[in-house]
Amino acid sequence: MKTSKTTFLKFDVQKLFLISFFIALIGVSLSMWGASWDITSHLLRTPETFFTPSHMVLYTGVGISLISGLLGLSLILKNKEVRGRPFVFGSKIIIIGALMQIIAGPGDFYWHEWFGIDGLLSPTHLTLAVGIMMASVGSTIGFARIYSETGKNSNFLKIILPISFGVFWFSVMWLIFFFVLPISNGDTHNFNPDPIVALVLGVSLLPFAFSLVFWTVSKSSNMFGVASASALVFITMNVTSNIFTSEKLLFYLPWFAAPMISAIIADYVLNKSTSEFIQKHADKISGAILGSMFFMFCFPMLAMTFLEFYVYNDVLSYDVIHSSSDIIGNVWLMTIIPGAISGMIGTIFAQKKLSIRI
C-alpha cells in the first residue's frame, strides 16, 4: 500500500512539472511572437513608446514564464525524491531563463529612458532574448524527457513536442539575428554588424542551426511528421508576426510554400525513405534539403542583410523589400548552395555530438 501511494505521489509531481513546462511554453510563445511583432512595428515606424501592444504581448509572456519558473522552483524544493529525475533539469533551465527575463524587463525600460530608441542589439534586448530562449530550451527538454519516460504513449506530448521544438527553433533564429540584421542603430548607440561579417554569419550559422534543430526533433520522436509539424509552427510564427503585420509584404506569402515543402521532404528522407542509398546518407541529405531553404525560413528579416549591398544614402533596407522581389528572388537562388552545405554540416555535427544523448 505504501509503495502504491509513493508511486502515485511521484506520478502526481510529474504531472505538476508537466504543467509548469506547458505554462513556460505558453509564455515563451507569447514572448517570441510579441518580440518579433515589436521589431516589425519598429521597422514600420509606429509610434515608439514602451507601452505598445507588441510590448504588452512580449511582457505578458515574460510574466507567464515567471509563473512557470516559480512553480518549478517550489516543486524542486518540496520534492527531494524527484530532484534526480532527468526532466527536472528542464525546470532548472526555465528558472534561470525567468530570472534573466525579470532583469531584462526593467532594464529595457530604463535603457529607453536613458538612451532613447534602441536597436535590436542592446544589452537588455540580448539578455531578454537569451532568457526567453533558455525558458524555451527548458520546456522542450522537460517535454522530451517526460515523453521518453512515459514510453512515448502520451497523445498530449505527441502534439505538444513539435510545437515546443518549433517555438525553440524560432527563438534560435532571432538570437542569431542579433548579430546579423542591420537594425541595431539606436539614438545613441550603433551596434550594427559589418555587412560582410553579417552576411557570412547568416549564411553559415542559420542553416547550420536550423538543420541541427530539425534533426534533433526528428530523432527525438523517430516518427514522420513531427519535424515537419515543428517547421509549420516556425513558419506560422514568422508569417503571423512579420508578414501579416506588414500589409505591403502579403504578396510574398506563396513563397513560404518552398521552406514547408523542403521540411516535409527532409522529414521523409529521415523517417520514411526505403532507398538504401538515401537511408545510408539520410542525415546529410535531409540537412542539405532543409538548409537550402534557410533564406525563406528567415524571410523577410534576413533579406535586409542582403539588401544592404543594394541600398545607399541611408535608405533602410526594410523599406525596399516590398519593391525588390526580383533582387530578393536572385538572392534566394544564390543562397541555396551555401545553405545546403551549411545544413549538411549541421546534421553531421548533430549526428556525431548529439546522437548518443538522443
VEXDO-711771 format. One record per atom (N, C-alpha, C): residue in one letter; x, y, z. Coordinates in pm, whole numbers, plus 50000, padded with zeros to 5 digits. Example, Ala and Ser with C-alpha at 12.3 -4.5 7.8 and 13.67 -1.06 7.14 Angstrom:
<sites>
a513194943150780
a512304955050780
a513204967050780
s512854977550708
s513674989450714
s512905000350787
</sites>
This chain:
<sites>
m500834987950000
m500005000050000
m500875012650000
k501955012250080
k502865023550088
k503545026049954
t503975015049887
t504625016249757
t503685022449655
s502425018149659
s501425023449566
s501225038449587
k501185042649714
k500995056749745
k502185065049698
t503405059749718
t504615066749675
t504625068449524
t504245057749452
t504195058149306
t503205068749259
f502045069149328
f501025079049292
f501545093249312
l502225095549424
l502755108749453
l503785113049350
k504665103649311
k505675106749209
k505015110149077
f503975102449043
f503265105048917
f502595118648922
d502015121749040
d501335134549056
d502315146049043
v503505144849101
v504525155149091
v504975156648946
q505115145648876
q505495146148735
q504455153948655
k503185152148687
k502135159548619
k502245174548648
l502615177948772
l502795192048806
l503965198148730
f505055190548717
f506165195348636
f505725197148490
l504925187848441
l504415188748304
l503595201548286
i502795204848387
i502015217348383
i502945229448379
s504015228948459
s504965240248460
s505645241848324
f505965230648258
f506565231348124
f505575237148024
f504305233548038
f503275238547948
f503095253647968
i503105258048093
i503005272448121
i504185279848059
a505375274048073
a506575280248014
a506445281247863
l505895270847800
l505725270947654
l504785282247612
i503695284047685
i502775295047654
i503495308447668
g504235309947777
g504965322447800
g505985325347692
v506765315247656
v507795316947553
v507165320047418
s506075313247385
s505405315647257
s504945330147247
l504315335147353
l503865349047353
l505055358747347
s506095355847423
s507275364547426
s507925365447288
m508135353847226
m508805353747096
m507945360246989
w506645357246990
w505765363146890
w505675378146910
g505525382447036
g505435396647066
g506715404047030
a507865397847058
a509135404247025
a509305405746874
s508925395446800
s509025395946654
s508115406646597
w506895407346649
w505945417746607
w506475431646644
d507085432746761
d507605445546806
d508685450646712
i509535441746665
i510595445846573
i510015450546441
t508985443246393
t508305447846271
t507685461446292
s507095463746409
s506505476746440
s507545487846438
h508725484946492
h509825494746487
h510165498046342
l510265487646260
l510655489746121
l509585497346042
l508325495746083
l507235503046019
l507055517046077
r507895520246178
r507905533446240
r506565537046306
t505985527446372
t504805530546452
t505255538746573
p504355546446633
p504755554846747
p505515546946852
e506675552046891
e507585544646979
e507425548747125
t506845539747204
t506835541247349
t507085527447407
f507295526647537
f507475513547599
f506165505947602
f505045513147620
f503745506747637
f503015505547503
t503495496447420
t502855493647291
t502185479947298
p501235476947208
p500595463747209
p501595452247198
s502605453847113
s503595443147096
s504405441147224
h504745452147291
h505445450947419
h504575444147523
m503275447047520
m502375440847617
m502315425747598
v502265421347471
v502285406947443
v503595400847489
l504685407747457
l506015402947495
l506145401247645
y505765411447722
y505975410747866
y504885402847938
t503735400847873
t502775391147927
t503405377247923
g504075374247812
g504795361447802
g505875360247906
v506585371047933
v507625370948036
v507015367748172
g505875374048202
g505205371548329
g504745357048343
i504225351448235
i503795337448238
i504985328148257
s506105331248193
s507325323348212
s507785323848358
l507615335348419
l507985336848560
l507135327548648
i505845326448616
i504955317448690
i505475303048678
s505875299248558
s506425285848538
s507685283848620
g508565293848622
g509795292748699
g509525291348849
l508565299048899
l508225298249041
l507605284749077
l506735279748989
l506135266549012
l507195255649011
g508105256248913
g509175246448906
g510085247049028
l510405259149074
l511265260749191
l510615254849316
s509325257449333
s508625252149451
s508555236849446
l508365231249328
l508315216649314
l509665210349346
i510735216749302
i512075211549329
i512395212149478
l512015223249543
l512325224949685
l511505215549774
k510275212649733
k509375204849818
k509435189849792
n510045185749682
n510025171549646
n511445166649620
k512145163049727
k513535158649714
k513655145949631
e512625137449634
e512705124449568
e512735125549415
v512345136949360
v512325138149214
v513485146649160
r514335151649247
r515385160849202
r516365154349105
g516505141249113
g517435134349024
g516795129848894
r515495132148878
r514815127948755
r515285136548638
p515465130648520
p516005138248407
p515215150748369
f513875150048378
f513075161448333
f513205173648423
v513685171748547
v513835183048640
v514875193048588
f515815188148510
f516825196948452
f516155207948369
g515055204448301
g514325214348223
g513795225648310
s513295222348429
s512795232648521
s513915241848567
k515085236248592
k516215244448637
k516595254748530
i516545250648404
i516875259948296
i515795270648285
i514515266848302
i513425276548297
i513595286948407
i513985282648526
i514175291848639
i515245302248606
i516375297648551
i517445306948512
i516965316548404
g516245311048305
g515725319448197
g514735329748248
a513885325848342
a512915335148400
a513615346548475
l514665343148548
l515435353448620
l516055363448523
m516585358448412
m517185367348313
m516135376648252
q514945371348229
q513875379648173
q513415390448271
i513375386848400
i512975396648502
i513985408148507
i515245404848496
i516295415148496
i516195423648370
a515935417248257
a515935424348129
a514745433748114
g513585430048171
g512385438248155
g512555452348208
p512795454248338
p513035467748390
p514265474248327
g515275465948299
g516485471248237
g516185477648102
d515305471248023
d514935476647892
d514185489747907
f513315490548008
f512565502848031
f513525514448060
y514495511948149
y515425522648185
y516405525748071
w516715515647991
w517565518147874
w516865528047780
h515555525947757
h514785535147675
h514775549147737
e514635549747870
e514575562547937
e515895570147926
w516995562947936
w518315569347937
w518865571947797
f518645562447706
f519305563247576
f518335564747458
g517035565647486
g516075567547378
g515805554747303
i515435556147177
i515135544447094
i516405536447073
d516315523347096
d517475514747077
d517285505846956
g518365499346916
g518285489846806
g518055475746859
l518135466146770
l517905452246809
l518945447546910
l520225449946879
l521295445146966
l521625455547072
s521025453847187
s521375461847305
s521555452047421
p522255455747525
p522475446247636
p521195440647694
t520185449347709
t518925444547769
t518165435447675
h518155438747545
h517485430147447
h518145416547439
l519485416447441
l520205403847432
l519955395247556
t519945401647674
t519645394347797
t518245388347792
l517295396247743
l515915391547731
l515825379747634
a516485380947519
a516425370347418
a517025357247469
v518165358247538
v518785346147594
v517885340047701
g517285348547785
g516385343547888
g515175336447829
i514575342147725
i513435335847659
i513835322547598
m515015322447532
m515445310047468
m515735299247572
m516285303047687
m516555293247792
m515255287247845
a514225295647861
a512925290447903
a512375280947799
s512595284147671
s512155275347563
s512915262147564
v514225262947585
v515045250847596
v514575242247712
g514325248647826
g513895241147945
g512585233847924
s511595240647866
s510305234047844
s510425222747743
t511235224847640
t511415214447538
t512105202147596
i513165204447676
i513845193247741
i512875185947835
g512115193647911
g511165187548004
g510145178747932
f509545184047826
f508565176347749
f509215163747690
a510395165447630
a511055154247564
a511415143047661
r511875146747781
r512305136547877
r511115129547943
i510045136847967
i508845130248018
i508255121347910
y508295125947786
y507825117847673
y508595104747666
s509905105447687
s510735093347684
s510425084247802
e510215090147921
e509935082148041
e508585075048035
t507615081347970
t506265075547965
t506095065547853
g507205061947788
g507125052047681
g506525057347552
k506515070547537
k506035076947414
k504585073447383
n503775071847488
n502365068247469
n501425079947492
s501935091447531
s501075102847563
s500685110447437
n499405110847408
n498925118347292
n499145133347310
f499025137947435
f499265152147462
f500695155947426
l501655147747467
l503055150747439
l503385149247291
k502695140247223
k502915138847079
k502505151647005
i501515158547059
i501075171146999
i501955182847043
i502305183047171
i502995194547227
i504475194947190
l505105183447167
l506545183247136
l506895191047010
p506225188546897
p506585196446778
p506325211346795
i505285214946873
i505035229146899
i506185235146978
s506615227947082
s507715232647165
s508995234147085
f509305224247002
f510515225046919
f510405236446817
g509205238646763
g509025249346665
g509265263046726
v508765265146848
v508985277846918
v510455279546951
f511095268846996
f512535269347024
f513325272846898
w512965266646787
w513595269446658
w513485284246624
f512305290046645
f512065304146618
f512945312846706
s513115308946832
s513965316746923
s515435315946885
v515855304546831
v517235303146783
v517485312746668
m516525313446575
m516665322446461
m516855336846507
w516035341146603
w516115355046646
w517385357946724
l517885348246797
l519145350446868
l520275352646768
i520305345046661
i521325346846557
i521115360246486
f519845364246469
f519545377046404
f520195388946474
f520395387946605
f521015398946678
f522365402846618
f523065393146561
f524415395546511
f524455395846358
v523275396046296
v523195395146150
v522405406646088
l521345411046154
l520465421146094
l521025435246113
p520865443746011
p521375457646018
p520365467246081
i519825463646197
i518805471946261
i519165474546408
s520445476446435
s520905478646572
s521465492646592
n521005501946510
n521455515846523
n520395523746599
g520675526846725
g519725534346806
g520045549146810
d519375556446897
d519585570846907
d521015574246951
t521565566147040
t522885569347095
t523925558447074
h523505546247035
h524445535247016
h524195528546881
n525265525946809
n525165518846682
n525895505546694
f525105494746707
f525675481346719
f525505473346590
n525255480146480
n525075472946354
n526345465046317
p526205452646272
p527385444846231
p527925449646097
d529185446946072
d529745449445940
d528955441245838
p528535446945725
p527695439845629
p528265426445582
i529575425945558
i530175413445510
i530195402945621
v530555407445743
v530535398145857
v529135392745880
a528125401645871
a526735397445889
a526325387245785
l526745389645661
l526415380545552
l527015366645575
v528275366345614
v528955353545638
v528315346245755
l528035353445863
l527405347145979
l526025341745945
g525255349345870
g523915344945834
g523925332445750
v524765332245647
v524805320745555
v525365308345623
s526235310045720
s526855298345784
s526075293645908
l525665302845995
l525045298846121
l523585294846108
l522805302146029
l521365299546024
l521035285645969
p521525281745849
p521205268245801
p521815257245889
f522985259945947
f523615250346038
f522705247846158
a522255258646222
a521395257246340
a520045251246305
f519475255246192
f518155250146153
f518185235146130
s519185230446057
s519245216046028
s519545208146155
l520325214046246
l520625207346373
l519355205746456
v518555216446466
v517295215746541
v516345205746474
f516225206446343
f515325197646269
f515695182946290
w516995180046282
w517475166446303
w517145161646444
t517335170546543
t517065167046682
t515585163846703
v514705171946642
v513265169346653
v512945155546597
s513475152746480
s513185140046413
s513675128146494
k514895129046544
k515475117846618
k514855116146756
s514325126846812
s513685125946942
s512365118246935
s511745118546818
s510445111946802
s510515099246718
n511475098946621
n511585087746528
n510245084946459
m509585095846421
m508275094346359
m508095105146253
f507685101046134
f507485110646026
f506355120146062
g506575132946036
g505555142946060
g505835152246176
v506595147646275
v506865155946392
v507775167746356
a508855164946285
a509765175646244
a509085185246147
s508265179746057
s507515188245964
s506545197346039
a505915191946143
a504995199846225
a505745211146295
s506965208346341
s507775218846404
s508095229946304
a508385226046180
a508645236046075
a507395244446049
l506225238146053
l504975245446034
l504755255546146
v505045251746269
v504925260946383
v505875272846363
f507105269846325
f508105280346300
f507615290046192
i507185284746079
i506745293245968
i505505301246006
t504595295046080
t503395302146124
t503735313946214
m504655311946307
m505065322946395
m505725334046314
n506545330446217
n507235340246136
n506245348146050
v505355341045984
v504405347545893
v503445356645969
t502905351846080
t501915359746153
t502515371946221
s503775371246260
s504395382546330
s505115392246237
n505555387446121
n506375395846033
n505775398745896
i504815390745853
i504175392945722
i502765398645739
f501945392245821
f500585397145843
f500565411045906
t501605414445979
t501665427446044
t502225438445953
s502545434845829
s503065444545732
s502355442145599
e501325449845570
e500465447245455
e501215447145322
k502255455045311
k502995455745185
k503695442745148
l503865433745247
l504615421345221
l503705409245202
l502415411245206
l501485399945197
l501615392045067
f502025398544958
f502115391544831
f503245381144830
y504115381444932
y505185371444943
y504705358345004
l503485357745053
l503005345845124
l503225332745048
p502915332044917
p503125319244846
p504555314344849
w505515323244868
w506915319244869
w507225309744985
f506425310545091
f506695302345209
f506325287645188
a505725284545074
a505465270445043
a506785262945025
a507805269844974
a509095263344947
a509755257945074
p509915265845181
p510535260145301
p509685249145364
m508355250445355
m507505240045413
m507665226945336
i507715227645205
i507915215745123
i509275209545151
s510295218045166
s511645212845195
s511655205445327
a510915210445426
a510865203945557
a510185190245547
i509115189445470
i508395176745454
i509285166445385
i510005170945281
i510905161745209
i512045157045300
a512645166445374
a513725162945466
a513235153245573
d512025155545621
d511415146745722
d511205132745663
y510735132245540
y510525119345472
y511845111845456
v512875119045415
v514195112845397
v514685106645528
l514465113545639
l514945108645769
l514135096845822
n512865096145787
n511995086445855
n511275076445766
k511155079345636
k510295070945553
k510965064645431
s512065070345389
s512665065745264
s513105051145272
t512835043545165
t513215029345159
t514445027045073
s514935037645011
s516135036344928
s517355033745015
e518125023644979
e519315020045058
e520325031445058
f520525037844944
f521485048744935
f521035060545021
i519745064045011
i519225075345087
i519275072445237
q518935060245277
q518995056545418
q520415057845473
k521395054145391
k522795054745433
k523245069145455
h522725078345372
h523155092345380
h521995101445418
a521015096045488
a519795103645518
a520065116545594
d520955116045692
d521235127945772
d521785139345686
k522765136045603
k523385146345518
k522395151745416
i521635142745355
i520675146945251
i519595155945311
s519055151945425
s518005159845487
s518525173645529
g519765173945583
g520355186645622
g520545195845504
a520975190145391
a521175198145270
a519845203545218
i518825195245219
i517505199645169
i516945210845256
l516965208845387
l516405218945476
l517245231645473
g518585230145479
g519465241745480
g519375250045354
s519055243745242
s518995251045116
s517895261645116
m516885260045201
m515755269245206
m515815278745325
f516985280045388
f517075288245509
f516695302645483
f516975307745364
f516665321845334
f515175324545347
m514345315545295
m512905317745304
m512365314545443
f513005305645516
f512635303645656
f512795316845733
c513815324645695
c514145336945766
c513575349545702
f512805347945597
f512245359545529
f511075365145610
p510895378345618
p511575388845540
p512805394845606
m513045391545735
m514075398545809
m515465396845749
l515815384545711
l517175382245660
l517415389445529
a516355392445455
a516515399545328
a517205412945350
m517025419045466
m517665431945494
m519185430845491
t519715419745541
t521165417845543
t521735417945402
f521015411845309
f521485411245171
f521215424245096
l520085430545125
l519745443045056
l520645454545096
e521395453045206
e522345463345246
e523355466345135
f523605456545050
f524575458344942
f523955465144820
y522645467544825
y521945473644711
y521395487444741
v521385491444866
v520805504544902
v521895514244945
y521625527044923
y522605537444957
y521885549345021
n522675559245060
n522145571845114
n521245569545235
d521675560545323
d520955558145449
d519535553045430
v519265546645317
v517955540445296
v517865527845382
l516785526445458
l516585514445539
l516195502945447
s516965492245451
s516725481245357
s515325475245371
y514745475845490
y513395470545509
y512385478145422
d512645491045399
d511695499345324
d511595495445178
v512555487945126
v512525484444983
v512215469644959
i511945462045066
i511655447845048
i510435445844959
h509415453744979
h508165452044903
h508335455044754
s509375462744718
s509585466344577
s510825459744518
s511365449844587
s512625443644543
s512485428544523
s511335424044477
s511115409544465
s512085403044366
d512465410144260
d513415404444163
d514785402344228
i515255412544298
i516555411344366
i516495400344472
i515415400244550
i515265390244656
i515215376144598
g514525374644485
g514495361544418
g515875356844377
n516675366044323
n518045362544283
n518915359144404
v518755366844512
v519505364044635
v519135350244688
w517845347244688
w517375334144735
w518065322944658
l518115324244525
l518765314044443
l520255312644478
m520895323944506
m522325323744538
m522615317244674
t521615317144762
t521845311544896
t521585296644904
i521015290844801
i520615276744807
i521805267544829
i522865269244748
i524015260144758
i524785262044889
p525185274244925
p525875275645056
p525005271445172
g523695273845162
g522785269545268
g522735254345279
a522745247645165
a522735233045164
a523995227445228
i525135233745199
i526405229245256
i526405231245408
s525985243045453
s525935245645597
s524945236545667
g523815233945601
g522815224945658
g523345210745671
m524085206245572
m524685192945576
m525695191945691
i526495202445708
i527465202645818
i526725202145952
g525575208745959
g524795208846082
g524325195046122
t523845187146026
t523385173646060
t524555164246087
i525685166346021
i526875158346051
i527315160946195
f527315173646233
f527665177346371
f526675170946469
a525405171846438
a524375166246526
a524545151146540
q524815144646428
q524975130046429
q526145125846517
k527215133546515
k528415129946591
k528315133946738
k527715145546766
k527735151046901
k526455148546980
l525335146646912
l524055145446982
l523415131746975
s523855123146882
s523175110446858
s523175101446983
i524245101347059
i524315092747178
i523295097347281
r523215110547303
r522245115847401
r520825113547355
i520565115747225
i519215113447174
i518825098847191
</sites>
